[in-house]
Amino acid sequence: MKTTRRDFIKITSMGAGGLAIATTPVLNWLPGFLKEDAEIPDDSKAKKYPNYCEVCFWNCAGWVYTHKDKNGKEKIWKIIGNEKDQNSNGRFCPRGTGGIGMYYDNDRLKTPLKRVGKPGKQKFVEISWDEAFDIIAEKMKQIKTKYGSESFALFKHGTSGKHFATLFKAYGSTNMAAPAYSQCKAPREEAFKVTFGHPLHSPEPLDIRDTKCLVLIGSHLGENMHNGQVQEMSHAIENGATIITVDPRFSTAASKSKFWLPVKPATDIALLLAWIHIIIKEEIYDKKYVEKNTYGFDQLANHVKNFTPEWAYGITSIKPALIRKTAREMAAASPSVIIHPGRHASWYGDDTQRVRAIAILNALLGSWGRRGGFFFPEKAKLPKYPTPAFPKVKWSWKDIKPGEHPLAKTGVTNLLIDASHPDYKGDTKIKAWFVVGTNLPVTLPDSERTLEAIQEQEFIVVVDTMPSEITGYADIVLPEATYLERYDDIRLAQHREPSIALRMPAAEPRFNSKPGWWMCKKIAEKTGLGDYFKYEDYSEVLDWQLKKIGLSLDELKQKGVIKLNRKYNDLYLGDYEEHEFNTPSGKIELFSNELAALGFDPMPVYKKHPEPPEGFYRLIYGRAPMHTFSRTTNNPNLTDLMKGNNLWVNPKTAKEWGLKNGQKIWLQNHQGHISSFSIPVRITERIREDSVYMVHGFGRKDKRLTRGYAAGISDTEMITDVKIDKPTGSTGMRSNFVTFLTEKPEKQEKSV
């Protein structure tokens, strides 16, 4: 792509030097952080600070321990779980314990940076925080005067994004989006809301510990490390629960399952409809529950009458006998059965309908509001810290393509990219970006379009802890303190009982990094918005909120987590208790008049998707238990556990191509895009012949990421064919096909 406005600039090693650490494996890392100490530190001499993890969205609460080295310097030593926390039950996963690596990573951003020079000769120079804020404030004023404050967009991820959301609403823009919505969970949130009147949120209210049957359809518990659910699944297995896994790949969860259904990719809806057909035809659904609590059963029964297992077999490649057997297994466990809704639900562009089928199947089995199914969670509430009213906006992300994605409830990332792109001709134009904690070129599919949108922006600010790829396109780079070095909002997690958890700094920020709340306060003061941040330290906000509910910050510092009493005794419905759902009918909507009125199918319909061209294979991506996307693939502790990804290839496919285990190959997708780097082959029966698989987040392209650079392939590079889920606007990313290049290609996408 021709550079028209800004060059990509590598973040060089600027700022004060950091503390070098040993990169020993996580299981042996405790003496590694205190290498000069002869013994592992004594817990009784350590200090501990409450925190909740930021390595993934699960936000497990724990304790951060510090200890003095032989020179008397306080150092972060270890992280363990808080036993009072329902998200972790006192146990952290490898990512959580390895989170210290984010703090000690010497590749971290160290000081504010400014882009200088003309295109072709641009570079970053170090500046002070005050100069950075002066530049940002002046640009915010210019953008507001020239285009309107709505033309400044915020892309955010993680807890600190909430501070910047407050800043933007005060500034006069609600054009903000988190990739976690449109690239991950939007279809399942809105599908469950349409069906039950309630979105799922996180953690999902799944009563896995008491379930008798758990169905995982594209959900990889044990690899995505949803901590509490993984623990409960282990207990369920010990208690004799049946696990049914539907996946083209023999995942870790599949290895623990009674049934593995290696479904043909993109045919999940056909399988779900066949299950619904059997359960209705054989009258093994929960009749009393369905009669009392559902709307549209007769329409559904008529809709699925021809969706037999034999029909589904020709589509899914799953044999009719196995489809029948697994449907009966679910029904036998009813209502203590869960068809897991998953988290990452943006697959093929018909994702709201696929998750609708999952929701309907749960409804027929009577699992919503039942022990061993879905419980009714309760979330703690805190009063909002007082601020002036936010100004009214003239337009928002909803006006970019009015009515295009009617079920979307929060900002749609790809709509903001569209409004930022040079081919956009509408009046609702985005002209500047603020990017906080999300690496857009790696996170968003069709990265070439994202880079074209970047070139169109008049000003870009990036806030991050690491020199991620997006930082190279910024005008101003602000180094954020890690979650171990800052206060943030109190965690209000939904669960069986409401609870609150504290994050507080266990150490001073390394280098010249600062917490997000402090950045927002300083920028607000420079732009005349200081009344929205009337505090000197964010701990004042937390203490004010806690005192309003009869607690205090000092008390929460001592306990880390405090459970509160449920307001209502409604964890489960009583036996066949009639319940009013928050839907137009007041019932669980098997047939949706809401969807029909919007022009969508009122019940799920299977539609055939494109298949791989000859010599190509569907690209499937997933997670590893020690990594959270690209944000951990440079972590000095977690890369010891997994340095890079490999490509799973079926033995039959490998034989046809003459591939060997460990052989490094390049990939080319069906639209001609070639991977920047190579990837080792892993030949395994655990993947279908028509597909290949890799872990997401590797193949980093910035050389300043000394451990992540060129370690495997970025699956995002291969995801250029994006299917949009019309109801929610989410991006279906599993419609891409790749072939193998066994020789290093002459022309590759340029690494940076």
Sequence and secondary structure as in RCSB ss.txt:
>XXXX:A:sequence
MKTTRRDFIKITSMGAGGLAIATTPVLNWLPGFLKEDAEIPDDSKAKKYPNYCEVCFWNCAGWVYTHKDKNGKEK
IWKIIGNEKDQNSNGRFCPRGTGGIGMYYDNDRLKTPLKRVGKPGKQKFVEISWDEAFDIIAEKMKQIKTKYGSE
SFALFKHGTSGKHFATLFKAYGSTNMAAPAYSQCKAPREEAFKVTFGHPLHSPEPLDIRDTKCLVLIGSHLGENM
HNGQVQEMSHAIENGATIITVDPRFSTAASKSKFWLPVKPATDIALLLAWIHIIIKEEIYDKKYVEKNTYGFDQL
ANHVKNFTPEWAYGITSIKPALIRKTAREMAAASPSVIIHPGRHASWYGDDTQRVRAIAILNALLGSWGRRGGFF
FPEKAKLPKYPTPAFPKVKWSWKDIKPGEHPLAKTGVTNLLIDASHPDYKGDTKIKAWFVVGTNLPVTLPDSERT
LEAIQEQEFIVVVDTMPSEITGYADIVLPEATYLERYDDIRLAQHREPSIALRMPAAEPRFNSKPGWWMCKKIAE
KTGLGDYFKYEDYSEVLDWQLKKIGLSLDELKQKGVIKLNRKYNDLYLGDYEEHEFNTPSGKIELFSNELAALGF
DPMPVYKKHPEPPEGFYRLIYGRAPMHTFSRTTNNPNLTDLMKGNNLWVNPKTAKEWGLKNGQKIWLQNHQGHIS
SFSIPVRITERIREDSVYMVHGFGRKDKRLTRGYAAGISDTEMITDVKIDKPTGSTGMRSNFVTFLTEKPEKQEK
SV
>XXXX:A:secstr
   SS         SS         GGG HHHHTTT SS   GGG EEEEEE  SSTT  EEEEEEEE TTS EE
EEEEEE TT TTTTT   HHHHTTHHHHH TTS  S EEEES TTS EEEE  HHHHHHHHHHHHHHHHHHT GG
GEEEEE STTHHHHHHHHHHHT   EE HHIIIIIHHHHHHHHHHHS    SS  B GGG SEEEEES  TTTS 
 HHHHHHHHHHHHTT EEEEE SB  HHHHT SEEE   TT HHHHHHHHHHHHHHTT S HHHHHHHEE HHHH
HHHTTT  HHHHHHHH   HHHHHHHHHHHHHHTTSEEE   S   SSS HHHHHHHHHHHHHHTT BTSTTSB 
  B               S  GGGTSTTSSTT  S  HHHHHHHHSTT  SSS   EEEEES  HHHHSSSHHHH
HHHHHH SEEEEEESS  GGGGG SEEEEB  GGGS    EEE BSS EEE    SS  STT B HHHHHHHHHH
HTT GGGG  SSHHHHHHHHHHHTT  HHHHHHHSEEE   SSS SS  TT     SSTTSSEESS HHHHHTTS
 SS          TT EEEEEE BTTB GGGGTT TTHHHH  S  EEE HHHHHHHT  TT EEEEEETTS B 
SS EEEEE TTB TTEEEEETT  B  TTSTTTBTSS  HHHH    EE TTT  EE    EEEEE S  SS   
  
